[in-house]
Amino acid sequence: MTPGAYIASEVKTSRYSLKNVINVEKGVYDSKGKVVNFTIKSNEEGKATFYNVKNTYKDLSHNSIAVNT
């Protein structure tokens, strides 16, 4: 990556919600804003794993529970 400041976040979807962000390297997780702020120097790369859970809808036909990492 080109050196600089970067922000990583997720686009909201209808079936999943963000549970946690883990394995952050070369960055800092802002739990309030639900973003990871990276400051990348020369020859570095930042990493983060966004951990999601599948939402359950009790009144709808599809109510399975699954974890998507």
C-alpha positions in Angstrom: 0.0 0.0 0.0 1.0 3.6 -0.5 2.1 5.2 2.8 -0.6 7.2 4.4 -3.7 7.2 6.7 -6.5 4.8 5.9 -9.9 3.9 7.5 -11.5 0.5 7.1 -15.2 -0.1 7.8 -18.0 -2.3 6.6 -21.1 -1.6 4.6 -24.2 -2.5 6.5 -26.2 -5.5 5.1 -29.7 -6.7 6.0 -28.8 -10.1 7.3 -25.6 -9.6 9.3 -24.4 -7.3 12.1 -20.9 -6.5 13.3 -20.0 -8.3 16.5 -16.3 -7.4 16.8 -13.1 -6.5 15.0 -10.1 -8.8 15.8 -6.6 -9.4 14.6 -5.8 -5.8 14.0 -2.3 -5.2 12.7 -0.7 -1.7 12.1 -4.0 -0.1 13.1 -6.3 0.9 16.0 -10.0 -0.2 16.3 -12.4 2.5 17.2 -15.3 0.6 18.8 -17.5 3.7 19.0 -17.2 4.5 15.3 -16.8 0.8 14.3 -13.9 1.5 12.1 -10.2 0.7 12.0 -7.7 3.5 11.6 -4.5 2.6 9.9 -1.3 4.6 9.5 0.8 2.8 7.0 4.5 3.5 6.5 6.7 2.3 3.7 6.6 -1.4 3.0 3.8 -2.2 5.5 0.3 -3.4 5.2 -2.5 -3.2 7.7 -4.9 -6.0 8.5 -8.1 -6.5 10.5 -10.8 -9.2 10.7 -14.4 -8.0 10.9 -16.4 -10.6 12.8 -20.1 -10.7 11.9 -23.1 -12.7 13.2 -26.2 -13.6 11.2 -29.3 -11.8 12.4 -32.3 -14.0 13.4 -35.8 -13.0 12.4 -38.2 -14.9 14.6 -41.4 -13.9 12.6 -40.0 -14.7 9.2 -39.5 -18.1 7.5 -35.7 -18.1 7.7 -34.5 -18.1 11.3 -31.3 -20.2 11.3 -28.3 -19.0 13.3 -24.9 -19.0 11.7 -21.6 -17.3 12.3 -19.8 -15.7 9.4 -16.1 -14.9 10.0 
